[in-house]
Amino acid sequence: MNTKDFLVNNHVIKTGQKALDCFCNICPNMSVHKNKKPSETVKKLWQKYIKTEDCTNSLNGKILELIIAIILYNSEIMPFYTNAKVHFVPGVNYDILLFSKDNFPIVLSIKTSLRERWKQADLEALALNNVYRKAQTYLLTLEGHEAAVRLDNKDEWLGLEDVIYCCSDKFDKLIDKLKEYEYIT
């Protein structure tokens, strides 16, 4: 499938954004990655991206979100919403939100690196858990070492379900777990 058409038609990103053009250059046909392990898709596309002239800190997060979006689509995990707002959780835009047929949201909070950003994701997860008791928030990152540090300090978390390095088997298992749910609009 043509990557640009999918991303624009499904409101993942608006036309005219630099991230869209950059991403379509590294992944013009998203179906090519359909039968690959999600972690391998992340590795391959991220490596292609960081070799481009467009690779900048300001685009990194959006490119990773787009990679995750095509992985969800290729894994038939739909519908999902990007930059999503949730009723009764003011001031928060969730990176990717899925809503299960069992009436609870699943959020993928996507950070290329964690540093102190994990705290923001954790507070946003806590806010969501106060409205939806069964909500699940997964913090996804490209920094394996930082993910390990966060996992070693689980007692500091307030709302996160898990912290996952996107280039690991654990990410593949998360995608498999997400396939088990049925999602609604």
VENRA-V163663 format. One record per pair of residues at least 24 apart in sequence whose ideal C-beta (glycine too) atoms are under 10 Angstrom apart, sorted by the first residue. I is the first residue (numbers start at 1). J is the second residue. D is the distance in whole Angstrom. If there is no record, write none. Layout:
BEGIN
I | J | D
I | J | D
END
This chain:
BEGIN
1 | 29 | 7
1 | 30 | 6
1 | 31 | 5
1 | 32 | 10
1 | 34 | 9
1 | 70 | 9
1 | 73 | 8
1 | 74 | 9
2 | 28 | 7
2 | 29 | 7
2 | 30 | 8
2 | 31 | 9
3 | 27 | 5
3 | 28 | 6
3 | 29 | 6
3 | 30 | 5
3 | 31 | 9
3 | 32 | 10
3 | 33 | 10
3 | 66 | 8
3 | 69 | 10
3 | 70 | 7
3 | 73 | 10
4 | 28 | 8
4 | 30 | 10
5 | 30 | 10
6 | 30 | 6
6 | 31 | 9
6 | 69 | 9
6 | 70 | 7
6 | 73 | 7
7 | 66 | 7
7 | 69 | 7
7 | 70 | 8
7 | 73 | 9
7 | 82 | 9
10 | 69 | 8
10 | 73 | 8
10 | 78 | 8
10 | 79 | 8
10 | 80 | 9
10 | 81 | 9
10 | 82 | 9
11 | 79 | 10
11 | 81 | 8
11 | 82 | 7
11 | 83 | 9
12 | 65 | 8
12 | 66 | 7
12 | 68 | 10
12 | 69 | 5
12 | 70 | 9
12 | 72 | 10
12 | 73 | 9
12 | 80 | 8
12 | 81 | 9
12 | 82 | 5
12 | 83 | 9
12 | 96 | 9
13 | 62 | 7
13 | 65 | 8
13 | 66 | 7
13 | 69 | 8
13 | 82 | 7
13 | 83 | 9
17 | 59 | 9
17 | 62 | 8
18 | 54 | 7
18 | 56 | 9
18 | 58 | 9
18 | 59 | 7
18 | 62 | 9
19 | 54 | 9
19 | 58 | 9
19 | 59 | 5
19 | 60 | 10
19 | 61 | 9
19 | 62 | 4
19 | 63 | 6
19 | 65 | 8
19 | 66 | 7
20 | 62 | 9
20 | 66 | 8
21 | 54 | 8
22 | 49 | 7
22 | 52 | 7
22 | 53 | 9
22 | 54 | 4
22 | 55 | 8
22 | 56 | 9
22 | 59 | 6
22 | 62 | 9
22 | 63 | 7
22 | 66 | 9
23 | 48 | 10
23 | 49 | 8
23 | 52 | 10
23 | 54 | 9
23 | 59 | 9
23 | 62 | 8
23 | 63 | 6
23 | 65 | 9
23 | 66 | 5
23 | 67 | 8
23 | 69 | 9
23 | 70 | 9
24 | 66 | 9
25 | 49 | 9
25 | 52 | 7
25 | 53 | 10
25 | 54 | 8
26 | 50 | 10
26 | 51 | 9
26 | 52 | 7
26 | 54 | 9
26 | 55 | 10
26 | 63 | 8
26 | 66 | 9
26 | 67 | 9
27 | 63 | 10
27 | 66 | 8
27 | 67 | 8
27 | 70 | 7
30 | 66 | 9
30 | 67 | 10
30 | 69 | 9
30 | 70 | 4
30 | 71 | 9
30 | 73 | 7
30 | 74 | 7
31 | 70 | 9
31 | 73 | 9
31 | 74 | 7
32 | 70 | 10
32 | 74 | 9
33 | 67 | 9
33 | 70 | 7
33 | 71 | 8
33 | 73 | 10
33 | 74 | 6
34 | 70 | 9
34 | 71 | 10
34 | 73 | 9
34 | 74 | 4
34 | 75 | 9
34 | 76 | 10
35 | 74 | 8
36 | 71 | 9
36 | 74 | 8
37 | 71 | 10
37 | 169 | 8
37 | 171 | 9
37 | 172 | 5
37 | 175 | 9
38 | 67 | 9
38 | 68 | 9
38 | 70 | 10
38 | 71 | 5
38 | 72 | 9
38 | 74 | 8
38 | 75 | 7
38 | 166 | 8
38 | 167 | 10
38 | 168 | 10
38 | 169 | 10
38 | 171 | 6
38 | 172 | 5
38 | 173 | 10
38 | 174 | 8
38 | 175 | 5
38 | 176 | 9
38 | 178 | 10
39 | 71 | 9
39 | 164 | 10
39 | 165 | 9
39 | 166 | 7
39 | 167 | 5
39 | 168 | 6
39 | 169 | 7
39 | 170 | 8
39 | 171 | 5
39 | 172 | 5
39 | 173 | 10
39 | 174 | 10
39 | 175 | 9
40 | 167 | 8
40 | 171 | 10
40 | 172 | 9
41 | 67 | 7
41 | 68 | 9
41 | 70 | 8
41 | 71 | 6
41 | 74 | 8
41 | 75 | 10
41 | 166 | 9
41 | 167 | 10
41 | 171 | 10
41 | 172 | 10
41 | 175 | 10
42 | 67 | 6
42 | 68 | 8
42 | 71 | 7
42 | 140 | 9
42 | 142 | 8
42 | 165 | 9
42 | 166 | 5
42 | 167 | 6
42 | 168 | 9
42 | 171 | 7
42 | 172 | 10
43 | 67 | 10
43 | 142 | 10
43 | 166 | 8
43 | 167 | 5
43 | 168 | 10
44 | 167 | 10
45 | 70 | 8
45 | 71 | 9
46 | 112 | 9
46 | 142 | 7
46 | 166 | 8
46 | 167 | 8
57 | 112 | 8
57 | 113 | 10
59 | 112 | 10
60 | 111 | 10
60 | 112 | 5
60 | 113 | 8
60 | 142 | 8
61 | 95 | 8
61 | 110 | 7
61 | 111 | 7
61 | 112 | 5
61 | 113 | 9
61 | 117 | 10
61 | 142 | 10
62 | 95 | 10
62 | 110 | 9
62 | 112 | 10
63 | 112 | 8
64 | 95 | 9
64 | 110 | 5
64 | 111 | 8
64 | 112 | 5
64 | 140 | 8
64 | 141 | 9
64 | 142 | 6
64 | 166 | 7
65 | 95 | 6
65 | 96 | 7
65 | 108 | 9
65 | 110 | 5
65 | 112 | 10
65 | 140 | 9
66 | 110 | 10
67 | 110 | 9
67 | 142 | 10
67 | 166 | 8
68 | 95 | 8
68 | 96 | 6
68 | 108 | 6
68 | 110 | 6
68 | 140 | 7
68 | 166 | 8
68 | 171 | 9
68 | 175 | 9
69 | 95 | 10
69 | 96 | 7
69 | 108 | 10
69 | 110 | 10
71 | 166 | 9
71 | 171 | 9
71 | 172 | 10
71 | 175 | 7
71 | 178 | 10
72 | 96 | 7
72 | 98 | 8
72 | 108 | 8
72 | 175 | 8
72 | 178 | 8
72 | 179 | 10
72 | 183 | 10
74 | 175 | 10
75 | 175 | 5
75 | 176 | 8
75 | 178 | 7
75 | 179 | 6
76 | 178 | 10
76 | 179 | 7
76 | 183 | 10
77 | 106 | 9
77 | 175 | 7
77 | 178 | 5
77 | 179 | 6
77 | 180 | 10
77 | 181 | 8
77 | 183 | 7
78 | 183 | 6
78 | 185 | 10
79 | 183 | 6
79 | 184 | 8
79 | 185 | 5
80 | 106 | 9
80 | 108 | 8
80 | 178 | 9
80 | 183 | 7
81 | 105 | 10
81 | 107 | 10
81 | 185 | 9
82 | 108 | 10
82 | 110 | 10
86 | 124 | 10
86 | 127 | 9
86 | 128 | 6
86 | 131 | 7
86 | 132 | 8
86 | 135 | 9
87 | 131 | 8
87 | 132 | 10
88 | 127 | 9
88 | 128 | 9
88 | 130 | 8
88 | 131 | 5
88 | 132 | 9
89 | 124 | 8
89 | 127 | 5
89 | 128 | 6
89 | 129 | 10
89 | 130 | 8
89 | 131 | 6
89 | 132 | 9
89 | 135 | 10
90 | 127 | 9
91 | 124 | 9
91 | 127 | 9
92 | 120 | 9
92 | 123 | 9
92 | 124 | 5
92 | 125 | 10
92 | 127 | 6
92 | 128 | 8
93 | 124 | 9
94 | 121 | 10
94 | 124 | 7
94 | 125 | 9
94 | 128 | 8
94 | 137 | 8
95 | 121 | 9
95 | 124 | 9
95 | 139 | 10
95 | 140 | 8
96 | 138 | 10
96 | 140 | 9
97 | 128 | 9
97 | 135 | 10
97 | 137 | 10
98 | 136 | 9
98 | 178 | 7
98 | 181 | 7
98 | 183 | 5
98 | 184 | 9
99 | 132 | 9
99 | 135 | 10
99 | 181 | 10
99 | 183 | 6
99 | 184 | 6
99 | 185 | 8
100 | 134 | 9
100 | 135 | 10
100 | 136 | 9
100 | 178 | 9
100 | 180 | 10
100 | 181 | 5
100 | 182 | 7
100 | 183 | 6
100 | 184 | 7
101 | 181 | 7
101 | 182 | 4
101 | 183 | 7
101 | 184 | 5
102 | 134 | 8
102 | 181 | 7
102 | 182 | 8
102 | 183 | 10
102 | 184 | 9
103 | 132 | 8
103 | 134 | 8
103 | 184 | 9
104 | 128 | 10
104 | 129 | 10
104 | 132 | 5
104 | 133 | 8
104 | 134 | 4
104 | 135 | 6
104 | 136 | 7
104 | 181 | 9
105 | 129 | 10
105 | 131 | 9
105 | 132 | 6
105 | 134 | 9
105 | 135 | 5
105 | 136 | 8
105 | 137 | 9
106 | 132 | 10
106 | 134 | 10
106 | 135 | 7
106 | 136 | 5
106 | 137 | 8
106 | 138 | 8
106 | 161 | 9
106 | 174 | 10
106 | 177 | 9
106 | 178 | 7
106 | 181 | 7
106 | 183 | 8
107 | 132 | 10
107 | 135 | 7
107 | 136 | 7
107 | 137 | 4
107 | 138 | 7
107 | 139 | 9
107 | 159 | 10
107 | 160 | 10
107 | 161 | 9
108 | 136 | 10
108 | 137 | 8
108 | 138 | 6
108 | 139 | 8
108 | 140 | 6
108 | 164 | 9
108 | 174 | 9
108 | 178 | 9
109 | 137 | 6
109 | 138 | 7
109 | 139 | 5
109 | 140 | 7
109 | 141 | 9
109 | 160 | 8
109 | 163 | 9
110 | 138 | 9
110 | 139 | 8
110 | 140 | 5
110 | 141 | 8
110 | 142 | 9
110 | 166 | 8
111 | 139 | 7
111 | 140 | 7
111 | 141 | 5
111 | 142 | 8
111 | 143 | 8
111 | 146 | 9
111 | 147 | 10
111 | 163 | 10
112 | 140 | 10
112 | 141 | 7
112 | 142 | 5
112 | 143 | 7
112 | 166 | 9
113 | 141 | 7
113 | 142 | 7
113 | 143 | 5
113 | 145 | 10
113 | 146 | 6
114 | 139 | 8
114 | 141 | 5
114 | 142 | 9
114 | 143 | 6
114 | 145 | 9
114 | 146 | 4
114 | 147 | 7
114 | 149 | 8
114 | 150 | 6
114 | 163 | 8
115 | 143 | 9
115 | 146 | 7
117 | 141 | 9
117 | 146 | 10
118 | 146 | 8
118 | 147 | 9
118 | 149 | 9
118 | 150 | 6
118 | 153 | 9
118 | 156 | 9
118 | 157 | 8
118 | 160 | 8
118 | 163 | 7
119 | 156 | 9
119 | 157 | 10
119 | 158 | 9
121 | 150 | 10
121 | 157 | 10
121 | 159 | 9
121 | 160 | 7
121 | 163 | 9
122 | 150 | 9
122 | 156 | 8
122 | 157 | 6
122 | 158 | 5
122 | 159 | 6
122 | 160 | 5
122 | 163 | 9
123 | 158 | 7
123 | 159 | 7
123 | 160 | 10
124 | 159 | 8
124 | 160 | 9
125 | 157 | 8
125 | 158 | 7
125 | 159 | 3
125 | 160 | 5
125 | 161 | 7
126 | 157 | 9
126 | 158 | 4
126 | 159 | 3
126 | 160 | 9
127 | 158 | 10
127 | 159 | 7
128 | 159 | 7
129 | 158 | 8
129 | 159 | 5
129 | 160 | 10
129 | 161 | 9
130 | 159 | 9
135 | 159 | 8
135 | 161 | 9
136 | 160 | 9
136 | 161 | 5
136 | 162 | 9
136 | 177 | 9
136 | 178 | 9
136 | 181 | 10
137 | 161 | 6
137 | 162 | 9
138 | 162 | 5
138 | 163 | 8
138 | 164 | 6
138 | 171 | 9
138 | 174 | 6
138 | 177 | 9
138 | 178 | 9
139 | 163 | 5
139 | 164 | 7
140 | 164 | 5
140 | 165 | 8
140 | 166 | 5
140 | 171 | 7
140 | 174 | 8
141 | 165 | 6
141 | 166 | 7
141 | 167 | 10
141 | 171 | 10
142 | 166 | 6
142 | 167 | 7
143 | 167 | 10
144 | 168 | 7
147 | 171 | 10
END
